[in-house]
Amino acid sequence: MTRLNLPFEIPGYRIVRRLGLGGMATVYLAVQESLGRSVAIKVLASERTPDDEIARRFQHEARTIARLDHPHIVSIYDVGRTSDGSIYYTMPYLPNGDLLARHLRDDPQRVLEVVRALAEALGFAHDQGIVHRDVKPENVLFDKLDRPMLADFGIALSSSHALRVTREGATIGSSGYMSPEQARGQPIDGRSDLYSLGVLCYELLTGELPFQGADSLAVALAHIEKPIPRLPVTRRLWQPFVDKALAKLPDARFQSAEEMLAALAVIEKRLKTPPQFGLSKWWLTLVERTVAIPRRRRAVALGIATLLALAGLLALLPRKPERASPPPAAVPAESAMTPPAAAAPEAPAEVSAEPAPAAPPDAQAPAALTLEQRLQAAAALVERGRLLAPAGDNAGERYLQILADEPRQRDALKGIARVLNLLATRAARAIAGADPRAALDPITAGISLADRAQLGDGPAFAAFAAPIRRAVEERRARRSDPFDASQARALLPLQPVLTRLDPQQALALQDDLDRPQRLLSEGGAFRDADGPPLVIVPSLLAASGHVERPFAVSTGAVTRGAYERFVEGTGRATASCRESQRLFARSDGLSWRNPGFTQADDHPVVCVSWEDASAYASWLSRKTGARYRLPTQREWLLVAQPAERGTACGTSNIAKHDGCDDGYAQTAPVGRFAPTPPGLYDIAGNVSEWIDGCAKADAANCRERLFRGLSWRDDGDESNLERVGRSVGDVGYVHVGFRLVRELPDGKG
């Protein structure tokens, strides 16, 4: 027995104390007696110990994990069984604690460093076919140099084995961090780990999990069903990253750790050069400062900031000529609690066109009326459209007078809510119309009315804000081109008041304005409606001194399924196809539908001619409204530079050599292998690709077209950049496909 009087012994180790206890295992601090070094020993709970056959598989996979030699992965020293048969493994003892004890919410640069280190570790594990399945703060330890280290691959899966330690359909992992497919007990891959890392990133930025519930089942259902939450306004530049990491469908997420790292690089650059926000910049600065204010005082500080913003806005609004007002007795004195910024606007755009009749007796002395009569008079003004004008005889003021005499009077509050609803309807209609600026008056008036009624951000104010937010989102969604900022420019005058209704939406407007130029200068991913995924290659200065304007290129070759939709939509005839370029090569019966081997819809289409590829580009241009074409030779060589050679086994789909087998005799699914910068799949291997231009300089009489790059039938020792083929434009080949370039709007470069 050990000093702790444990029911087992581990030969060669002296257990010192327990470090932690989890649902599946217990971790002990021990000394490895042969080397005199401190180690951590993780012992699987006895009731979790599987039968002998599965235990052997567990040990085999643990040994596989032990070969993960990476600076941000905690290595495994040894694996075996205790004296009572429980499985254990040993690993380095890291005394600096785990990520759960770190509070990094106010240090986004450190958050970036931690998430980047973990993404690198996961990418390395995924390349070895290993999925972690339990990425969470407790499994991130810090070494002596305070570097984050990913630990606890104890429930990891190796893709090299069909049988697992756990049954298919079981959900293993931590519910707060598990992906939707993991919560459902479905098969998972590395994208599930990237989802968990996205959850961890959200938690580091905000101090809380994105999805919560009363129990683990409720949390799991939240991952599956609930929308991705919005980050605080001070962390809005992380929102696109979080949105993609936490996408419900794996295909909508980062497809690899490399993609995630590329997105982190963009965030790092923007952290160093924060965007400017025009009129709302001072408000955001104040928000930043209030982050450090205790919770109880923070809401007050933000409220004051918002009211100051409204005061400044109201001061800038044009005023109409003074009108006769009722005697002073008809207007209640302002409450000492009502800030100056809350004064009702004198004549917003909602003034009824109906001529104002002489004020009725009840307008002269409302206090002489009963409560019921005052409520009826206010409701009648609502029906006549006199919501907040004319001054002294409008529904808003009548309801406020009642509330001044009887705070929280239920019917008066309902009347205020109705007025707000009508103002919101008018604002939403203006936002959808030709001049969204016309929504400024009803929104400003509604905010002022809500503040004077002391509604805060309660249900009535939320109901007022909701249709306005929807109208803004619908207006933003009208853009068909990611580089078209016209809708954002039209909505920009509303940004100050939207900051009060939804700060995140106000920032999104600014992002809509910034995004086109940011994409062009920094690169990034996007896609047109009905178009393929694209990445932007920023403007570059070539060695010759020629400036390459930015352009977008599809991340992969056009798939068989996409080409089939083109044929169904256009009725295009099938081109002649050959097995190779030899004179007597086989061609009987070969076509894109039957290239002589089996293809799924996600494989690159082959047996299409240069003319077919060009026709597809024209069809897609008509469908999306953007201009698509084949890449020029310069463009193709530019994006293919990082993949000059494809000799490493398993890095691309090329001909087998030296015993290497990537698992595909012919084409592989697009995206099966890791991408090259800036996120392109199969730029070397899988298929050679048609390019624009002629084999000879005589473009007026072009008889031969070019295709470039290695394919599934080429030797990996060849240079991808030097591999060139030529053919007449109406013949296809079993190893040639194509990808597309999407031109960017004129004047954007």
ZAMARGU-4260 file (C-alpha; in steps of 0.2 Angstrom, whole numbers, plus 5000, padded with zeros to 4 digits):
<rodrens>
0) 5000/5000/5000 | 5005/5018/4997 | 5006/5032/5010 | 4989/5037/5006 | 4982/5020/5010
5) 4976/5018/4992 | 4968/5001/4987 | 4982/4999/4974 | 5000/5001/4970 | 5010/5006/4955
10) 5027/4998/4954 | 5041/5010/4952 | 5031/5025/4958 | 5028/5033/4976 | 5012/5042/4976
15) 5013/5058/4987 | 4996/5066/4986 | 4980/5068/4976 | 4980/5082/4964 | 4962/5081/4957
20) 4947/5071/4956 | 4936/5070/4940 | 4921/5059/4934 | 4932/5047/4925 | 4949/5047/4934
25) 4959/5053/4948 | 4976/5062/4946 | 4990/5060/4959 | 5007/5068/4962 | 5020/5054/4962
30) 5039/5052/4962 | 5046/5040/4948 | 5058/5031/4959 | 5070/5026/4946 | 5073/5044/4940
35) 5068/5053/4956 | 5057/5065/4946 | 5040/5071/4950 | 5026/5065/4938 | 5007/5066/4938
40) 4998/5049/4937 | 4980/5048/4930 | 4971/5033/4936 | 4955/5028/4927 | 4941/5025/4940
45) 4939/5007/4944 | 4921/5006/4938 | 4926/5014/4922 | 4939/5001/4918 | 4934/4992/4902
50) 4936/4974/4898 | 4952/4966/4892 | 4950/4968/4874 | 4945/4987/4875 | 4958/4990/4888
55) 4971/4984/4876 | 4964/4996/4863 | 4964/5010/4876 | 4983/5006/4880 | 4987/5006/4861
60) 4979/5023/4859 | 4987/5030/4874 | 5004/5025/4867 | 4999/5033/4850 | 4996/5049/4860
65) 5012/5047/4869 | 5020/5050/4852 | 5013/5067/4851 | 5029/5078/4852 | 5023/5096/4852
70) 5028/5111/4863 | 5010/5114/4868 | 5005/5096/4871 | 5008/5087/4888 | 5017/5071/4883
75) 5013/5054/4891 | 5028/5044/4899 | 5020/5028/4902 | 5004/5018/4902 | 4999/5002/4912
80) 4988/4994/4925 | 4988/4997/4944 | 4989/4982/4956 | 4970/4981/4956 | 4969/4981/4937
85) 4964/5000/4935 | 4972/5008/4919 | 4984/5022/4922 | 4996/5033/4913 | 5009/5045/4918
90) 5014/5063/4912 | 5024/5077/4917 | 5019/5086/4933 | 5016/5105/4929 | 5015/5115/4945
95) 5008/5131/4937 | 4990/5126/4938 | 4977/5126/4924 | 4967/5138/4914 | 4952/5137/4925
100) 4962/5147/4938 | 4967/5161/4925 | 4956/5176/4923 | 4960/5184/4906 | 4944/5193/4901
105) 4953/5210/4902 | 4969/5204/4893 | 4963/5199/4875 | 4981/5198/4869 | 4984/5184/4881
110) 4968/5176/4876 | 4975/5176/4858 | 4991/5168/4864 | 4982/5154/4873 | 4970/5150/4859
115) 4983/5151/4846 | 4994/5139/4856 | 4979/5127/4858 | 4975/5128/4840 | 4992/5123/4835
120) 4992/5108/4847 | 4975/5102/4840 | 4981/5104/4823 | 4996/5093/4826 | 4985/5080/4835
125) 4973/5080/4820 | 4987/5078/4808 | 4991/5062/4817 | 4973/5056/4816 | 4969/5060/4835
130) 4954/5069/4841 | 4955/5076/4859 | 4936/5077/4862 | 4937/5086/4879 | 4945/5103/4876
135) 4941/5113/4892 | 4950/5125/4904 | 4954/5111/4916 | 4964/5102/4903 | 4975/5116/4899
140) 4990/5117/4910 | 5005/5129/4911 | 5023/5124/4912 | 5037/5132/4921 | 5039/5145/4907
145) 5020/5148/4909 | 5016/5141/4892 | 4999/5133/4889 | 4999/5114/4887 | 4985/5104/4881
150) 4983/5089/4892 | 4971/5074/4895 | 4970/5065/4879 | 4962/5051/4890 | 4946/5050/4880
155) 4954/5055/4863 | 4950/5045/4847 | 4962/5039/4835 | 4955/5038/4817 | 4965/5023/4813
160) 4954/5011/4823 | 4936/5007/4820 | 4932/5001/4838 | 4933/5014/4852 | 4935/5014/4871
165) 4917/5021/4871 | 4902/5015/4861 | 4895/5024/4846 | 4881/5035/4852 | 4888/5038/4869
170) 4892/5057/4873 | 4909/5059/4882 | 4916/5075/4886 | 4911/5091/4896 | 4894/5097/4891
175) 4898/5115/4893 | 4911/5113/4879 | 4905/5099/4868 | 4900/5102/4850 | 4882/5099/4844
180) 4887/5082/4835 | 4896/5077/4851 | 4881/5081/4861 | 4870/5070/4850 | 4882/5055/4851
185) 4886/5056/4832 | 4903/5053/4824 | 4915/5067/4826 | 4931/5073/4819 | 4944/5087/4822
190) 4931/5101/4819 | 4922/5096/4835 | 4938/5100/4845 | 4939/5117/4836 | 4921/5120/4841
195) 4926/5117/4859 | 4941/5128/4857 | 4928/5142/4851 | 4918/5139/4867 | 4934/5141/4878
200) 4939/5157/4868 | 4921/5164/4872 | 4923/5160/4890 | 4940/5168/4891 | 4934/5184/4883
205) 4918/5186/4894 | 4921/5176/4910 | 4906/5164/4906 | 4901/5150/4895 | 4891/5154/4879
210) 4878/5141/4883 | 4871/5137/4900 | 4857/5127/4908 | 4850/5119/4924 | 4859/5103/4921
215) 4871/5095/4908 | 4856/5089/4897 | 4850/5107/4896 | 4867/5113/4892 | 4869/5100/4878
220) 4852/5105/4871 | 4858/5123/4871 | 4873/5119/4860 | 4861/5110/4848 | 4847/5123/4847
225) 4851/5140/4854 | 4859/5154/4843 | 4877/5159/4845 | 4877/5173/4858 | 4884/5190/4855
230) 4900/5196/4863 | 4901/5212/4873 | 4903/5227/4863 | 4922/5229/4868 | 4926/5212/4860
235) 4916/5214/4844 | 4931/5211/4833 | 4931/5193/4839 | 4913/5190/4834 | 4916/5183/4817
240) 4929/5171/4824 | 4917/5165/4837 | 4903/5164/4825 | 4913/5152/4813 | 4920/5142/4827
245) 4903/5139/4835 | 4893/5135/4819 | 4881/5122/4822 | 4886/5112/4807 | 4904/5106/4805
250) 4904/5111/4787 | 4901/5129/4792 | 4915/5129/4804 | 4934/5131/4802 | 4938/5116/4793
255) 4956/5114/4800 | 4967/5121/4814 | 4976/5130/4800 | 4960/5140/4795 | 4958/5145/4813
260) 4976/5151/4815 | 4974/5161/4799 | 4958/5169/4807 | 4968/5172/4823 | 4982/5181/4814
265) 4969/5193/4807 | 4962/5197/4825 | 4980/5200/4831 | 4983/5212/4817 | 4967/5221/4821
270) 4971/5221/4840 | 4986/5231/4836 | 4976/5244/4825 | 4959/5245/4832 | 4946/5252/4820
275) 4939/5270/4822 | 4920/5272/4825 | 4917/5290/4821 | 4903/5298/4831 | 4902/5283/4843
280) 4920/5282/4847 | 4919/5292/4863 | 4904/5281/4869 | 4914/5265/4866 | 4929/5272/4875
285) 4918/5275/4890 | 4911/5258/4888 | 4929/5251/4889 | 4932/5261/4905 | 4916/5254/4913
290) 4921/5236/4911 | 4932/5238/4926 | 4918/5246/4936 | 4909/5234/4949 | 4894/5226/4942
295) 4881/5236/4952 | 4888/5252/4946 | 4892/5247/4928 | 4874/5248/4922 | 4872/5266/4930
300) 4888/5271/4921 | 4882/5264/4904 | 4865/5272/4906 | 4873/5289/4910 | 4884/5287/4894
305) 4869/5283/4884 | 4859/5298/4890 | 4873/5309/4886 | 4874/5303/4869 | 4855/5306/4867
310) 4857/5323/4874 | 4870/5327/4861 | 4860/5320/4847 | 4844/5329/4852 | 4854/5346/4853
315) 4859/5343/4834 | 4841/5340/4828 | 4833/5354/4819 | 4819/5363/4829 | 4803/5369/4822
320) 4795/5386/4825 | 4789/5389/4843 | 4771/5385/4845 | 4758/5391/4858 | 4758/5380/4873
325) 4745/5376/4886 | 4745/5386/4902 | 4760/5380/4913 | 4747/5371/4925 | 4744/5359/4911
330) 4762/5353/4910 | 4768/5343/4925 | 4785/5349/4932 | 4799/5338/4928 | 4804/5325/4941
335) 4821/5328/4949 | 4825/5310/4943 | 4823/5314/4925 | 4839/5319/4916 | 4839/5334/4905
340) 4843/5323/4890 | 4826/5315/4892 | 4816/5330/4887 | 4803/5326/4874 | 4806/5332/4856
345) 4796/5347/4852 | 4790/5341/4835 | 4796/5324/4829 | 4791/5318/4811 | 4776/5309/4818
350) 4765/5325/4820 | 4748/5322/4813 | 4743/5331/4797 | 4726/5334/4805 | 4723/5352/4810
355) 4725/5355/4828 | 4708/5359/4836 | 4705/5370/4851 | 4711/5362/4866 | 4697/5353/4875
360) 4693/5357/4893 | 4702/5342/4900 | 4718/5348/4892 | 4717/5364/4902 | 4715/5355/4919
365) 4719/5337/4918 | 4720/5335/4937 | 4702/5339/4938 | 4698/5323/4928 | 4696/5305/4935
370) 4710/5293/4932 | 4698/5284/4920 | 4694/5300/4910 | 4713/5304/4909 | 4717/5287/4902
375) 4703/5288/4889 | 4709/5305/4884 | 4726/5299/4881 | 4720/5283/4872 | 4710/5295/4860
380) 4725/5305/4856 | 4734/5288/4851 | 4720/5284/4839 | 4721/5302/4831 | 4740/5299/4829
385) 4745/5312/4841 | 4759/5302/4849 | 4771/5315/4855 | 4765/5331/4846 | 4759/5344/4847
390) 4767/5349/4863 | 4755/5349/4878 | 4742/5339/4869 | 4749/5322/4864 | 4747/5304/4871
395) 4765/5303/4877 | 4763/5318/4889 | 4746/5313/4895 | 4753/5296/4900 | 4768/5304/4908
400) 4757/5315/4918 | 4748/5300/4925 | 4764/5292/4930 | 4770/5307/4938 | 4755/5307/4950
405) 4754/5288/4951 | 4771/5279/4947 | 4770/5262/4939 | 4751/5264/4935 | 4748/5249/4925
410) 4736/5256/4911 | 4747/5271/4909 | 4762/5260/4906 | 4752/5250/4894 | 4748/5266/4885
415) 4767/5271/4884 | 4771/5253/4877 | 4758/5256/4864 | 4765/5273/4859 | 4782/5265/4858
420) 4775/5251/4847 | 4768/5264/4835 | 4784/5274/4834 | 4794/5258/4831 | 4782/5253/4817
425) 4785/5270/4809 | 4804/5269/4811 | 4804/5251/4804 | 4794/5257/4789 | 4806/5272/4786
430) 4822/5260/4787 | 4814/5249/4774 | 4811/5264/4763 | 4821/5276/4752 | 4828/5287/4766
435) 4832/5277/4782 | 4836/5294/4790 | 4818/5297/4792 | 4818/5284/4806 | 4829/5295/4817
440) 4815/5306/4824 | 4804/5292/4829 | 4818/5282/4837 | 4825/5296/4846 | 4808/5301/4852
445) 4804/5283/4858 | 4820/5282/4867 | 4816/5299/4876 | 4799/5293/4880 | 4805/5277/4887
450) 4818/5285/4898 | 4806/5298/4905 | 4794/5284/4909 | 4809/5275/4918 | 4806/5259/4908
455) 4825/5255/4908 | 4828/5240/4896 | 4813/5231/4902 | 4800/5222/4891 | 4792/5237/4884
460) 4808/5245/4878 | 4814/5228/4871 | 4797/5227/4861 | 4801/5244/4855 | 4819/5240/4849
465) 4815/5223/4841 | 4806/5228/4825 | 4819/5242/4823 | 4833/5229/4824 | 4824/5217/4812
470) 4822/5231/4800 | 4840/5236/4801 | 4845/5217/4798 | 4834/5216/4783 | 4841/5231/4776
475) 4859/5225/4779 | 4854/5208/4771 | 4850/5217/4755 | 4867/5218/4749 | 4871/5205/4736
480) 4889/5209/4734 | 4901/5207/4750 | 4910/5223/4743 | 4894/5233/4742 | 4893/5245/4757
485) 4879/5256/4750 | 4866/5248/4763 | 4878/5252/4777 | 4881/5270/4771 | 4862/5272/4770
490) 4860/5266/4788 | 4875/5275/4795 | 4865/5291/4801 | 4856/5279/4813 | 4871/5272/4821
495) 4871/5284/4837 | 4853/5279/4841 | 4856/5261/4837 | 4870/5261/4850 | 4856/5263/4863
500) 4845/5249/4856 | 4858/5237/4851 | 4877/5241/4853 | 4882/5226/4844 | 4871/5230/4829
505) 4878/5248/4829 | 4896/5240/4828 | 4890/5228/4814 | 4886/5243/4804 | 4903/5250/4806
510) 4910/5233/4801 | 4900/5233/4786 | 4908/5249/4780 | 4925/5243/4785 | 4924/5225/4778
515) 4927/5228/4760 | 4943/5238/4762 | 4949/5226/4776 | 4946/5211/4765 | 4955/5219/4750
520) 4970/5224/4761 | 4971/5209/4773 | 4963/5195/4763 | 4950/5184/4770 | 4936/5172/4766
525) 4918/5175/4759 | 4906/5168/4747 | 4893/5175/4736 | 4875/5169/4737 | 4875/5153/4727
530) 4893/5154/4724 | 4908/5144/4730 | 4919/5147/4746 | 4932/5160/4741 | 4947/5168/4749
535) 4955/5185/4744 | 4973/5186/4738 | 4978/5204/4743 | 4986/5216/4732 | 5004/5211/4729
540) 5020/5218/4721 | 5028/5205/4710 | 5047/5203/4708 | 5045/5211/4691 | 5038/5227/4699
545) 5021/5223/4692 | 5007/5225/4705 | 4994/5211/4706 | 4977/5218/4710 | 4968/5209/4723
550) 4957/5194/4717 | 4947/5181/4725 | 4950/5162/4721 | 4939/5147/4725 | 4946/5137/4740
555) 4944/5121/4730 | 4941/5114/4713 | 4923/5114/4706 | 4915/5098/4712 | 4906/5085/4702
560) 4889/5089/4711 | 4891/5108/4707 | 4895/5104/4689 | 4879/5093/4688 | 4868/5107/4694
565) 4876/5118/4680 | 4872/5104/4667 | 4854/5102/4673 | 4852/5121/4673 | 4859/5124/4655
570) 4857/5107/4646 | 4876/5108/4641 | 4881/5093/4630 | 4895/5081/4637 | 4912/5084/4630
575) 4924/5071/4623 | 4935/5064/4636 | 4952/5055/4635 | 4962/5045/4648 | 4978/5054/4643
580) 4986/5065/4630 | 4993/5050/4621 | 4987/5049/4603 | 4979/5032/4605 | 4973/5034/4623
585) 4957/5027/4628 | 4942/5038/4625 | 4927/5026/4622 | 4912/5031/4634 | 4922/5042/4645
590) 4913/5057/4652 | 4912/5068/4667 | 4898/5057/4673 | 4908/5041/4670 | 4927/5045/4670
595) 4931/5026/4671 | 4932/5026/4690 | 4919/5030/4704 | 4917/5048/4710 | 4905/5055/4724
600) 4898/5073/4722 | 4911/5080/4733 | 4925/5074/4721 | 4932/5087/4709 | 4924/5086/4692
605) 4935/5079/4678 | 4933/5075/4659 | 4927/5093/4657 | 4935/5103/4643 | 4942/5121/4644
610) 4926/5127/4635 | 4915/5118/4648 | 4925/5126/4662 | 4923/5143/4654 | 4904/5140/4651
615) 4902/5136/4669 | 4911/5152/4675 | 4899/5162/4664 | 4884/5153/4671 | 4889/5156/4689
620) 4892/5174/4684 | 4874/5176/4679 | 4868/5167/4694 | 4877/5177/4707 | 4879/5194/4698
625) 4898/5193/4701 | 4911/5190/4687 | 4919/5173/4688 | 4932/5166/4676 | 4947/5154/4675
630) 4963/5160/4683 | 4976/5168/4673 | 4993/5159/4672 | 5001/5173/4684 | 4986/5171/4696
635) 4988/5152/4697 | 5007/5153/4699 | 5005/5166/4713 | 4993/5155/4724 | 5002/5139/4720
640) 5019/5145/4726 | 5017/5138/4744 | 5014/5120/4736 | 5029/5120/4724 | 5031/5101/4728
645) 5020/5088/4735 | 5032/5075/4740 | 5027/5072/4758 | 5016/5057/4760 | 4998/5061/4765
650) 5000/5080/4761 | 4991/5079/4744 | 4983/5066/4732 | 4997/5061/4720 | 5003/5045/4713
655) 5009/5032/4725 | 5028/5030/4728 | 5040/5023/4740 | 5026/5013/4748 | 5015/5028/4752
660) 4996/5026/4750 | 4985/5041/4754 | 4970/5030/4752 | 4964/5036/4735 | 4968/5027/4719
665) 4960/5041/4709 | 4952/5058/4714 | 4949/5062/4732 | 4935/5073/4740 | 4939/5091/4738
670) 4947/5097/4755 | 4952/5080/4761 | 4970/5086/4763 | 4977/5101/4773 | 4975/5118/4764
675) 4990/5129/4759 | 4990/5148/4762 | 4979/5158/4760 | 4967/5143/4763 | 4967/5133/4746
680) 4964/5115/4745 | 4972/5103/4732 | 4982/5117/4723 | 4995/5103/4721 | 4988/5085/4718
685) 4970/5078/4715 | 4967/5086/4698 | 4977/5098/4686 | 4968/5114/4683 | 4963/5123/4667
690) 4969/5141/4666 | 4964/5156/4656 | 4974/5160/4640 | 4982/5152/4626 | 4996/5140/4624
695) 5004/5152/4611 | 5004/5170/4611 | 4992/5171/4596 | 4976/5174/4606 | 4966/5178/4591
700) 4968/5161/4584 | 4969/5151/4600 | 4970/5132/4596 | 4977/5125/4612 | 4973/5129/4630
705) 4984/5126/4646 | 4981/5116/4662 | 4994/5117/4676 | 4999/5108/4692 | 5000/5090/4698
710) 4986/5078/4698 | 4982/5061/4706 | 4992/5052/4692 | 5008/5062/4694 | 5023/5058/4703
715) 5026/5069/4719 | 5044/5071/4714 | 5039/5083/4700 | 5038/5102/4703 | 5020/5107/4704
720) 5024/5124/4697 | 5033/5117/4682 | 5019/5104/4678 | 5011/5111/4662 | 4999/5102/4649
725) 4991/5108/4634 | 4976/5103/4624 | 4963/5108/4611 | 4949/5118/4620 | 4934/5105/4617
730) 4942/5090/4625 | 4943/5084/4643 | 4954/5072/4653 | 4952/5061/4667 | 4964/5070/4678
735) 4960/5088/4673 | 4947/5099/4682 | 4946/5118/4686 | 4944/5131/4700 | 4938/5149/4698
740) 4943/5167/4701 | 4931/5179/4706 | 4935/5197/4700 | 4933/5211/4713 | 4923/5227/4709
745) 4932/5241/4699 | 4940/5254/4710 | 4942/5243/4725 | 4960/5239/4723
</rodrens>
